Amino acid sequence: MTQSQSIHNSPIKRIPYSNAQLVFEESNASVKWRIDTLLSKEPDTVNWISQFRDNDILIDIGANIGLYTVLAAVTKNAKVFAFEPESQNFAQLMRHIVLNDLHENVVAFCAAVGESDQIDKLYLSNFGLGGSCHTFGDNLDFNLKKRPQTVNQGCISVVLDKLIQEGVVDSPHHIKIDVDGLEHSVIAGCQKVLQSEGLQSVLVELNTNLESHKALIPYFQDLGYVFSERQVELGMVKEGMFKNTGNFIFYKPSSQFSFDQLADSGPLLKPNQALLNLNHTMEKFHKVTIIDDPFPHFYIENILPPDFYTLLMKHKPQRQHLVDLVSTKRARGERYCNRLCLEFDDEGFSRLPPESLPVWNVMKQWLTSKEIIHGLVNIFGSLFKCQLAESGKKLTIKADVQFTKDIKGYGLGPHTDSPERLMSLLFYLPEDESLLSHGTSVYQPLEKGVVCSGGPHYDFDGFETVKTMPFKPNSVFGFIKTTNSFHGVDIINADIERDAIALVLKCIVSE
């Protein structure tokens, strides 16, 4: 079977990462969500795996559908022993092993791992692909409290120390334990391996509401492991059902791992960061004041959550990650060679450094989501409803997103944008306020009554500048496309970089 084939004919998702490509099968909405958030949901897990040495051995306990198993095996050529007891998830895990041609790197077991070898029931929180919070041996929820009767399946539990002693699995360099409440039971069955010289790190999800979990912290410290308080603090869930739950990465001081530098590196991605961004920006859009003269437009400051903006600035693409606009075939002409860009697609993201991918995958997930498209249409739709009045035709509104870096020599004469555009949002990303005068300008024709349906760029001489939007950090300039929405950028004569993200809503018309 080739990588392009799917066993169940579900859509295939390819994620470029670290000069490699991860291949997954989007079998249902839950699986799709897990795939889409692979690099953003648990950035500390991704960061941890990125520090593995090539050919390290990982034991993945609670592998679910195998996303981190695949990430380690593909990007680090790790040998992985993956354990997933739930039948549906195990089947998906196996499909991902096959799709990524990892049969020589990964061995998967449909079994639970615990403190004793036994045959019992696995109680399911739900029956379906991508589910979690299943418990072996007793019907408990994430907080180890009894829950109502649920679907169950027959299952076996194995002891990790015994498997290693008998040579069923190799002695690992790293262990990942994520079993939604029974982590203490898993650890009770791997006392010997935790004290082995070769084990370098253990990532374990702890629910610090539970005494049995809190007791594991000093236990690991007594064994000589350390952890980064910064890493734990930033990854800890602060609200909701999983409040006070997060990953603890215990590692030996002599190992290659380093997490303490996070204390000086600013914030990390939060769980559901794309949703946090969406909620923050939509609240801003709902409160915006629209200026009608000379065409509908607005300007908003602090458009992104401040901590995420700090993180975004740290991971801004550099020139070596970009291509000029002409090479994308979006535009023609010498001036466009001075606009460098990054398309929000697999090819564009493949040029980003691995440590930046989680941040930009959040941006892509957020800015291309149905939620932001529907939200913008609900708020601003009345301003461009006339453009949507194409009787007898099917209309689809899509988001087109691009990162741009304008350099010396770039300029854009007054124009109104192409006819299929409905509205544009320009998120400004300068380092500081030294480039305030380099924002996009709003123009008005000197000759009254001049309009343009879209297409040509005019000479500056025929227009007066109404205003220039301040090129201020964490701000956005937005406008509705009309026949008089003349805007542009004065020619850049200095050695500066004008960084922005352009989000354009386009109306695709079909018969």
matplotlib code that plots the C-alpha trace (Angstrom):
import matplotlib.pyplot as plt

x = [0.0, 1.3, 1.1, -1.5, -3.9, -6.5, -7.7, -11.2, -11.2, -11.3, -9.7, -5.9, -4.2, -0.5, 1.4, 4.9, 7.1, 10.9, 11.8, 9.4, 5.7, 3.2, 0.3, -3.0, -6.5, -9.4, -11.9, -14.4, -14.8, -13.1, -10.1, -9.9, -9.8, -6.9, -5.0, -5.6, -4.4, -1.5, 1.1, -0.8, -2.9, 0.1, 3.1, 5.2, 4.8, 5.9, 8.8, 9.8, 9.8, 11.8, 14.6, 14.9, 18.1, 17.8, 16.9, 15.8, 13.3, 9.9, 7.2, 3.8, 1.2, -2.2, -1.3, -4.9, -4.8, -1.0, -0.3, 2.7, 3.8, 4.0, 5.6, 8.4, 8.9, 8.9, 10.8, 13.3, 13.4, 12.4, 11.6, 8.2, 6.2, 2.6, -0.1, -3.8, -6.5, -9.6, -10.6, -11.5, -8.5, -6.2, -7.5, -6.9, -3.4, -2.6, -3.8, -1.6, 1.4, 0.6, 0.0, 3.4, 5.2, 6.4, 6.1, 9.8, 9.8, 6.6, 5.0, 1.5, -0.3, -4.1, -3.7, -3.8, -0.7, -1.1, 0.3, -0.8, -1.4, -5.1, -8.2, -11.0, -13.2, -12.3, -15.1, -15.6, -16.6, -18.0, -17.8, -16.1, -12.8, -10.8, -12.4, -10.6, -11.2, -11.6, -10.7, -9.6, -11.0, -13.5, -16.0, -14.4, -14.3, -11.2, -11.3, -11.6, -15.2, -17.9, -19.8, -23.0, -22.9, -21.2, -20.3, -17.4, -15.1, -13.0, -9.4, -6.1, -3.7, 0.1, 2.9, 5.7, 8.5, 7.6, 7.4, 10.9, 12.3, 10.9, 12.2, 8.8, 9.6, 13.0, 14.3, 13.3, 15.0, 11.6, 8.1, 4.9, 2.0, -1.4, -4.2, -6.8, -6.7, -4.9, -1.3, -0.5, -1.4, 0.8, 3.8, 3.2, 4.0, 7.2, 9.3, 12.4, 12.5, 12.1, 15.3, 17.1, 20.2, 19.1, 15.8, 16.2, 12.7, 9.1, 6.1, 3.1, -0.2, -1.1, -4.4, -3.2, -6.7, -5.9, -3.7, -2.5, -1.2, 0.3, 2.3, 4.0, 5.9, 8.1, 8.3, 10.1, 12.2, 13.4, 14.4, 16.7, 14.4, 13.8, 11.1, 10.6, 8.0, 7.7, 6.8, 4.2, 2.7, 2.2, 0.8, -1.6, -5.3, -6.8, -10.5, -13.1, -13.5, -9.7, -8.8, -5.5, -4.4, -1.3, 1.8, 4.8, 8.0, 10.4, 14.0, 17.4, 19.8, 22.4, 20.1, 19.9, 16.7, 16.3, 13.0, 14.1, 14.9, 11.1, 11.1, 12.8, 11.2, 7.7, 4.5, 3.7, 0.6, -2.3, -4.8, -7.4, -5.3, -7.1, -10.4, -9.0, -7.8, -11.2, -13.1, -10.8, -10.9, -14.6, -15.3, -13.2, -15.1, -18.5, -17.5, -15.9, -17.0, -17.2, -16.1, -18.1, -16.1, -14.8, -15.7, -16.5, -13.4, -12.1, -9.0, -8.6, -5.7, -4.8, -6.6, -4.8, -4.4, -1.2, 0.6, -0.1, 1.0, 4.3, 4.7, 3.7, 6.4, 9.0, 8.2, 7.7, 9.0, 12.3, 13.4, 14.8, 11.4, 9.6, 9.2, 8.5, 4.9, 5.6, 6.7, 3.4, 1.7, -0.6, 0.8, 3.0, 5.5, 8.9, 7.5, 6.0, 9.4, 9.8, 6.8, 7.9, 5.2, 4.3, 1.2, -0.9, -0.6, 1.5, 4.2, 4.5, 4.6, 7.2, 9.7, 9.1, 11.4, 9.9, 9.7, 7.6, 5.1, 2.8, 2.2, 1.5, -0.8, -2.8, -3.0, -4.1, -6.6, -8.1, -8.0, -9.4, -12.0, -15.7, -16.3, -14.3, -15.8, -19.4, -18.6, -17.3, -20.2, -22.7, -21.1, -20.2, -22.4, -24.9, -22.1, -21.4, -24.7, -25.2, -22.1, -23.7, -26.9, -26.1, -29.5, -29.6, -26.0, -24.4, -22.1, -19.3, -17.3, -13.7, -10.8, -7.5, -4.6, -1.0, 1.9, 3.7, 7.0, 7.4, 10.9, 12.6, 11.3, 7.8, 4.8, 1.2, -0.7, -4.4, -6.7, -10.0, -9.1, -10.4, -14.2, -14.4, -13.2, -15.7, -13.5, -9.9, -8.2, -4.5, -3.0, 0.1, 3.1, 5.9, 8.4, 7.7, 6.1, 9.0, 7.2, 3.8, 3.9, 4.2, 0.6, -1.8, -3.3, -6.9, -7.1, -9.7, -9.7, -9.0, -11.6, -15.1, -17.1, -14.2, -15.0, -13.4, -14.8, -11.4, -8.2, -5.8, -3.5, -3.5, -0.7, -0.6, -0.8, -4.5, -5.4, -5.2, -4.3, -7.3, -5.4, -2.7, -3.5, -0.8, 1.5, 1.3, 2.0, -1.0, -3.4, -5.6, -6.9, -10.1, -12.3, -15.2, -14.5, -16.5, -16.1, -14.4, -12.4, -9.1, -6.2, -2.5, 1.0, 3.5, 6.7, 9.2, 12.5, 14.1, 15.7, 12.8, 10.6, 6.8, 5.3, 1.6, -0.9, -3.6, -7.0, -9.3, -12.9, -13.6, -16.9, -16.6, -19.5, -20.6, -23.5]
y = [0.0, 3.4, 6.5, 8.0, 5.2, 5.1, 1.8, 3.2, 5.8, 8.6, 12.0, 12.0, 14.8, 15.5, 17.7, 18.9, 19.0, 19.0, 18.2, 15.3, 14.6, 13.1, 11.3, 10.8, 9.6, 12.0, 9.2, 11.4, 14.9, 13.9, 12.4, 15.4, 17.7, 15.7, 15.9, 19.6, 20.4, 17.9, 20.7, 23.1, 21.2, 20.0, 22.1, 20.8, 17.3, 18.4, 20.3, 17.2, 14.9, 17.4, 17.0, 13.3, 11.9, 10.1, 6.4, 6.8, 4.3, 5.6, 3.7, 5.5, 4.4, 5.7, 6.3, 6.9, 7.1, 7.4, 11.0, 11.3, 7.8, 8.9, 12.2, 10.6, 7.7, 9.9, 13.0, 11.2, 7.7, 6.6, 3.0, 3.1, 0.6, 2.0, 0.8, 1.6, -0.6, 0.9, -1.1, 1.8, 3.9, 0.9, 0.3, 3.9, 3.7, 0.7, 2.5, 5.5, 3.1, 1.6, 5.0, 6.3, 3.0, 2.6, -1.2, -1.4, 1.4, 0.9, -2.1, -1.5, -3.4, -3.4, -3.6, -1.4, -1.0, -1.1, -2.6, -6.2, -8.7, -9.3, -9.7, -7.4, -4.8, -1.5, 1.0, 3.5, 7.1, 6.9, 4.4, 5.9, 6.9, 9.5, 9.1, 9.3, 9.0, 5.2, 3.3, -0.3, -2.4, 0.0, 2.4, 5.7, 9.2, 11.4, 12.3, 8.6, 9.0, 6.4, 7.2, 5.8, 2.5, 2.8, 0.6, -1.7, -4.2, -7.1, -6.1, -7.2, -5.3, -5.8, -4.7, -2.7, -4.0, -7.6, -6.9, -5.3, -8.1, -10.7, -8.8, -8.2, -4.5, -2.8, -0.8, 2.8, 6.1, 7.9, 7.0, 8.9, 8.1, 9.6, 7.4, 9.9, 9.2, 5.8, 7.2, 6.1, 2.5, 2.5, 3.9, 1.3, -1.4, 0.2, 0.8, -1.0, 0.8, 4.2, 3.4, 2.2, 4.1, 4.3, 6.0, 9.7, 11.2, 10.5, 12.6, 12.0, 13.7, 14.5, 15.5, 17.6, 17.4, 13.8, 12.9, 9.8, 12.0, 14.7, 12.0, 11.1, 14.5, 13.9, 10.2, 11.2, 13.7, 11.1, 9.0, 11.8, 13.4, 17.1, 19.1, 22.7, 24.6, 26.9, 24.1, 22.7, 26.2, 27.0, 23.6, 23.4, 23.6, 26.6, 26.0, 23.5, 19.8, 19.2, 22.1, 21.6, 18.9, 19.1, 17.3, 17.0, 16.2, 14.5, 14.2, 13.4, 16.4, 14.7, 14.2, 16.4, 17.9, 21.6, 23.2, 25.9, 28.3, 28.7, 31.0, 33.7, 32.9, 34.3, 32.4, 29.1, 28.0, 27.3, 24.5, 25.5, 28.6, 28.9, 29.1, 31.7, 33.8, 33.5, 34.5, 37.5, 38.8, 38.3, 40.3, 43.1, 42.9, 43.0, 46.3, 48.0, 51.3, 51.3, 54.5, 55.0, 57.7, 57.3, 53.6, 51.2, 50.6, 50.2, 50.0, 47.9, 47.8, 44.8, 42.5, 39.4, 38.2, 39.9, 36.7, 35.0, 38.1, 37.9, 34.3, 35.0, 37.7, 35.3, 32.9, 35.3, 33.9, 35.2, 36.0, 32.5, 31.0, 33.2, 33.5, 36.5, 37.2, 36.8, 33.2, 32.3, 33.5, 35.8, 38.9, 40.0, 42.9, 43.8, 45.6, 42.4, 40.9, 43.1, 41.5, 38.3, 35.9, 32.6, 30.8, 29.2, 25.7, 22.6, 23.8, 27.1, 25.7, 23.1, 25.9, 27.0, 25.7, 22.9, 25.0, 27.6, 25.2, 24.9, 28.6, 28.9, 25.9, 27.7, 30.8, 28.6, 26.7, 30.0, 32.2, 29.6, 28.2, 28.2, 30.0, 33.1, 33.2, 32.9, 35.4, 38.0, 37.5, 37.8, 41.1, 42.7, 40.9, 43.7, 45.8, 43.5, 41.8, 43.5, 41.6, 38.3, 39.0, 36.7, 35.3, 31.7, 31.0, 29.0, 31.2, 30.0, 32.3, 31.3, 32.7, 33.3, 33.9, 34.9, 36.2, 39.1, 40.9, 44.1, 45.3, 48.3, 49.1, 47.8, 50.0, 49.6, 52.3, 53.1, 50.2, 48.6, 44.9, 42.2, 41.8, 38.4, 40.0, 40.9, 42.2, 42.3, 42.3, 43.3, 42.2, 44.4, 42.7, 45.3, 44.8, 48.2, 51.6, 52.9, 52.2, 53.9, 55.9, 52.7, 51.4, 51.0, 54.3, 55.1, 57.2, 59.3, 60.2, 63.9, 63.6, 63.1, 60.1, 57.9, 54.3, 50.9, 47.4, 46.1, 45.2, 48.1, 50.0, 53.7, 56.4, 58.2, 61.5, 61.1, 60.6, 62.3, 60.5, 60.5, 58.7, 56.2, 53.5, 53.4, 50.4, 49.6, 46.3, 44.0, 46.1, 45.3, 47.5, 46.1, 47.3, 46.3, 45.9, 48.5, 50.2, 53.1, 51.3, 52.8, 51.8, 51.2, 51.4, 54.3, 53.1, 52.0, 53.8, 52.6, 49.3, 48.1, 45.1, 45.6, 42.4, 41.6, 38.8, 39.3, 37.6, 38.0, 36.8, 35.8, 35.0, 31.9, 31.8, 28.6, 27.7]
z = [0.0, -0.9, 1.4, -0.9, -0.3, 2.5, 3.9, 4.5, 1.7, 4.2, 3.3, 3.7, 5.6, 5.0, 7.5, 6.6, 9.7, 10.2, 6.6, 6.7, 6.0, 8.4, 6.9, 8.6, 7.8, 8.7, 9.5, 11.4, 13.0, 16.2, 14.4, 12.1, 15.2, 16.7, 13.5, 12.9, 16.5, 16.6, 16.6, 18.8, 21.3, 23.4, 22.3, 25.2, 23.9, 20.4, 21.9, 24.0, 21.0, 19.0, 21.5, 21.1, 19.6, 16.3, 16.8, 20.4, 21.8, 23.0, 24.8, 24.1, 26.7, 25.8, 22.2, 21.1, 17.2, 17.2, 16.4, 18.7, 17.8, 14.1, 15.0, 16.8, 14.4, 11.2, 12.4, 14.8, 13.3, 16.8, 17.5, 19.2, 21.2, 21.3, 23.6, 23.0, 24.5, 22.9, 19.8, 17.5, 18.3, 18.0, 14.5, 13.5, 15.1, 12.9, 9.8, 10.6, 11.0, 7.6, 5.9, 7.1, 6.2, 9.9, 10.3, 10.9, 13.5, 15.4, 17.2, 18.5, 21.2, 21.8, 25.5, 28.7, 30.8, 34.6, 37.8, 37.1, 34.3, 34.2, 31.9, 32.6, 31.0, 29.4, 30.2, 27.3, 27.7, 24.2, 21.4, 18.3, 16.8, 18.5, 21.9, 25.3, 29.0, 28.9, 32.1, 32.6, 35.4, 36.9, 35.4, 36.6, 35.1, 34.7, 38.4, 39.4, 40.5, 39.6, 36.4, 34.9, 33.0, 29.7, 26.7, 27.6, 25.8, 26.9, 27.4, 28.9, 31.1, 31.1, 33.3, 31.6, 33.7, 32.9, 29.2, 29.2, 31.3, 28.9, 25.9, 24.4, 24.3, 24.3, 27.3, 26.4, 26.4, 26.8, 28.1, 27.5, 29.8, 29.0, 30.2, 31.6, 35.3, 35.8, 35.4, 39.0, 38.1, 35.1, 37.1, 39.8, 37.1, 35.8, 39.0, 37.5, 34.2, 35.9, 37.8, 34.7, 33.6, 30.0, 30.6, 30.0, 30.3, 31.2, 30.0, 32.2, 32.3, 35.9, 37.4, 40.4, 41.9, 42.8, 45.7, 44.0, 41.1, 43.3, 45.1, 41.8, 41.7, 44.8, 43.7, 40.5, 42.3, 44.7, 41.7, 40.5, 37.9, 37.6, 35.8, 34.6, 36.6, 33.7, 31.3, 33.8, 34.5, 30.8, 29.9, 32.9, 32.0, 33.9, 33.5, 32.4, 33.0, 32.9, 35.2, 37.0, 34.6, 32.5, 31.3, 33.6, 31.7, 34.2, 32.9, 34.2, 34.7, 32.6, 29.6, 26.5, 27.6, 28.6, 29.5, 31.9, 29.1, 28.7, 31.6, 29.5, 26.2, 26.7, 26.6, 25.0, 23.1, 25.3, 24.9, 22.3, 21.4, 18.0, 19.8, 22.3, 19.3, 17.6, 20.7, 21.4, 17.8, 17.3, 20.4, 19.0, 15.6, 17.3, 19.0, 16.1, 14.7, 10.9, 9.1, 5.9, 4.2, 1.6, 1.8, 4.7, 6.8, 10.3, 12.4, 15.6, 18.1, 20.3, 17.8, 19.1, 22.7, 23.9, 25.0, 21.7, 19.8, 21.7, 20.7, 17.1, 16.8, 18.2, 15.3, 12.4, 9.1, 8.0, 4.4, 3.8, 4.5, 1.9, -1.9, -3.9, -4.9, -8.6, -8.2, -6.6, -9.9, -7.8, -9.5, -12.4, -12.6, -11.2, -8.2, -6.8, -6.5, -3.5, -1.7, -0.1, 1.1, 2.7, 1.5, 4.2, 2.6, 3.0, 0.6, 2.3, 5.8, 4.8, 4.7, 8.3, 11.1, 13.1, 16.3, 14.6, 13.0, 16.0, 16.1, 12.4, 12.4, 15.1, 12.8, 9.9, 11.9, 13.2, 10.1, 7.7, 10.1, 9.2, 12.5, 11.5, 8.0, 9.4, 12.2, 9.7, 7.4, 10.3, 11.4, 8.1, 5.6, 5.2, 3.8, 0.9, 0.5, -2.9, -4.1, -3.1, -5.0, -7.9, -8.6, -9.8, -8.8, -6.0, -3.9, -1.5, 0.7, 1.3, 3.3, 1.6, 3.9, 3.3, 5.3, 3.5, 4.0, 2.0, 1.5, -0.1, -3.6, -2.9, -3.5, -4.5, -6.3, -5.5, -6.5, -5.4, -5.4, -7.7, -8.1, -6.2, -3.0, -0.3, 2.4, 3.5, 6.9, 7.2, 10.5, 11.1, 12.7, 13.2, 16.0, 17.5, 16.7, 14.6, 11.3, 12.1, 8.8, 6.7, 7.0, 4.2, 2.9, 2.0, -1.2, -2.9, -6.7, -7.4, -10.2, -8.7, -9.6, -10.5, -9.7, -10.5, -10.4, -9.7, -11.5, -12.4, -10.1, -10.7, -10.4, -7.1, -8.9, -9.6, -5.9, -2.6, 0.6, 3.0, 5.8, 6.4, 8.9, 11.6, 11.1, 14.8, 16.5, 17.0, 15.0, 12.0, 9.1, 7.6, 4.7, 2.5, -1.2, -3.2, -6.5, -4.7, -2.0, -3.3, -1.1, -1.5, -0.1, -0.7, -2.3, 0.4, 0.1, 3.3, 4.3, 6.4, 6.6, 6.5, 8.0, 7.9, 7.5, 4.9, 5.3, 2.4, 2.1, -1.5, -3.1, -5.4, -7.9, -9.6, -11.8]

ax = plt.figure().add_subplot(projection="3d")
ax.plot(x, y, z, "-o")
ax.set_aspect("equal")
plt.show()
